[in-house]
């Protein structure tokens, strides 16, 4: 079982480690779905805790489509994140047809080295999640796919997640978005992905603008472990 929580501040990072979580995803601008955090925050976070930290690489929140210049920015960010000692990076790239842009993906992967790579929820915006997951699974550099099984009600998404899990032979499926203490056990029993990702569910008032609550973070850990 792997439980990953989102952190946006140095205080979040410490609280998450105290909760007993297994891994941190470090982002800025959670209200925008997460953007690349500052190098100062990345360095401080890595030096503050012992658990692994994966860092978001996303230059803007307009879409998951990026220009050649933006890809170069992302590559520079990956280089810096790797030099700071992060466990991994989190990113996703699509084209104008809402398909994974494999050319840009492969370009970014040239900079990841031995770090873990999570292809994030950009996959949920693709036209064919099963096909996209199956293709991503062929990349040995990609260790994880973060997904909510698309959009819509949980009943439909759970069936999609089950099918995605069957397609992924070497890549971990990390389920996130919309998970709470009230639905996580049901999702786990049905999908059994064993990797779960939480954001607002562990925050005060479930607000993207508030800090991680140790009590809420521990509560979810206790449900799953």
N, C-alpha and C positions, 0 to 999 in steps of 0.2 A: 504493500500500500504506500503510495506517495501522495502527500498533501502539499499543495503549493498555494501560497498566499501572495497577494499583490501588496507591495510596499511603494510608497511615494516619498517618504521622508526617512531620515536617519532614525527617528524615534520608532517609526513603523517597523523598521528592520529589526531592532532590538526586541520589540514586543512580539514579533512573529517568531523569533528564535525561542523566546521564553515560553511561547504557547506549545512548543513541541512539534511544530510544522517541519516538514522535511526540506522544503526549498522555497526560495523567494523569487518572485518576478519583480524586478525594479523598473518602475516607469515614472514619467512625469505626466501631468495633465490627464489624470484618470477620467475627468469629465469628458475628454475628447477620445476616450477609448485607449489612451496610453500613447505617449511619445517618448523619444529618446531622452533620458535624464542627463543632467550635467555631469561632466567628468569628475567634478569635485564630490558630488553626491555618490557616484559610483565608487570612487576610491574610498570614501569614508564608510560606505556600507560594507564593502568587502573586508575592510580592516576592523569592523565592529562585531562581526559574528563569525561563527564556525560553519554554519550550514551553507550550502551552495546558493549562489545568486546568479540568475539569468537576467539579462538586461535587454529591454525593448530597444529595437532599432527601427525607428519610424520617424521620418523627418517632418511629416505634416499629417493632418487629420482630414484632408480634403477627400482622399480616396486611397485605394491601395495600388494605384497606377503611378509610376514614377518615370520622370525624364532621365536621360542619360546622365545629366549633371547631378540629379538627386541620387542616382545609383552610386555615383562617385562619392557623394557625401556619406552615404550609408557604408560604403566600403572603408572610408576613413574612420567612421565611428566604430566599426567592427575591429579595425586595427587597434584603436585606442582601448576599447573595452577588453580586448585580449591582452594587451600590454599591462592593464591594471589587475589582471588575475581573475576575471570573472569566470564562473563555471560554464556559462553559455550565453547565447544571444537568441533573441526572439524576433522574427520578421516574417513578412509575407508579401508577395508581389503578384499583381494581376495585370492583364491587358485590358483594352477597352471593351473586349467582348466578355469580360468576367471569366476569363480562363487564366489559369496560372501561367505567368510569363516565365517559361523555363530558361530562356536565354539569360534574363536578368537574374533569376535564381542561381544559375550556375556561376554567373559572374560574382555574386555575393559569396557563394560557397568557397571561392578561391581564397578568401581572407579569414575563414573561420578556424583554420588550423584544427587542433584537437578539441576545441570547445564543443559542448552540446549545442545542437541547433533545433529550435522549435519553430515550425511553420505555424503561424498564429491563425486567428479566426478569419483571416482573409478567405480561407478555404470555404467558409460558410456562405460567402457571396458568389461562389462559383455556380455554374449551371448544372454541374453533375458532381456531387460530393464524392460519390463512390469511385468514379473514374479518377478524380483528382487525388483522392487518398491512395488509390492503388499505384498511381504514377509516382507520387511522393515517396512511397514505400520502397521504390527502387533505388533511391539515393542513400548510400550508406552514411553520408554526412548528417542526414536529417534523423535525429533521434526521437523527436516527438512531434505530434500534430495536435495543436490545441483547437478544439471544436465544440460547438454546442449542438452539432447535428443539424445545422441549418437554422431555420426560423419557424415560428408557429408553435403549436401546443406541444407539451412534453410527450404525449402519446406518439405523435408522428416522429418527433425528434429521436425518441428512444429506439424506434424501429430502424431509423437511419443510422444511429450510433452502433447498433448491433451489427448492421451490415458493413459499416466502415471497419469495425473491429475485426471482422472476418477477413476483410481484404488486406489488412495491415499485418504482414508476417514478421517484419523486423522493427517496425516503428511503434513506439508507445502512443496510445491514444489518450490524450489529456482532456478530460471533459470539463468545460467551464461555461460561464454565463448563465445566470438564472438559478444557479445552485444555492440552496439555503439549508439551514438546519432542519427545516420541515420536509424537504423533498429529497435530500441527499441519500438517505438510506434506501428509499424506494428506487432511485436511479441506480444506485450501486447493486442492489439485488437483481435488477433486470439486465443491466449491461455488464457488470463485473469488470469494468475497465481497470480498476485499481489505481488510477491516477486522476486526481481531482483538483480543480483550480477555483479559488474563491477570491472575489474582490469586495464588493459592497456588503456582502453578507457578514463580514467580520468587522465592519466599521460602525462607529457610533451612529445611531439613527439610520443606518444603511445609507449613509451619505458619502458621495465621492469627495466631498470637501472636508470630511472629518477623519479623525485618526482611527487606527486599528484599535479595537477593544480587546484586551487580553481575555476577558471573560467570554466574549463571543467566539474568539479564536479557539480557546480551549474547549468550549462546548462542542464545536464541530469535530475537533480531534477525538474527543471522548466518544462521539457517536460512531466514528469510523474505525477506531483502533481499540 
